[in-house]
Amino acid sequence: MLLSTQMIQVSSIIVSAMAGIMLIMLRIRAGKQPTSLRKIIMPPLGMATGFIMFAFSVTHIPWGWGLSAFGTGMLIFAFPLIVTTRLERVESEIYVRRSKAFVFIMITLFAIRLSLHSIVEQYMSIPQTGAIFYLLAFGMIIPWRLAMVSDYMRLQKVE
């Protein structure tokens, strides 16, 4: 039993690291192509399908924990992403321009998540831990993308 729990934890870290690396590569590549409102809105909409996990009792957590995780994502973890993501108009197209600190920020957020993960999973099951960190990530992406939508709409009006 202990071995399988450790394998799940190690697998989770590996999958998370691979997803983080892919995200960084996609974000860097995305800066070379014009963006659209659809490209800004689709990631949170796609991620919202993850709420289906809460249909299963194994992922149920107290409301307070869920709201705390979501609020932490919104109020703390979203801030560096909002500050370092800017949209700019180049001729008739709008591009996402990220700060050179973007990769550093993403790696730092991943390291914080990993360190918190080992603490949180001492108090709840692995599926519940996943649910908490899903809510944290969802809380982080919503204000970040809303800020991008706001910038996009402002730049669209400049035409």
Summary of the structure (lengths in Angstrom):
residues: 159
radius of gyration: 17.3
end to end distance: 61.5
largest distance: 61.5
contacts: 431
relative contact order: 0.18
helix: 79%
strand: 8%
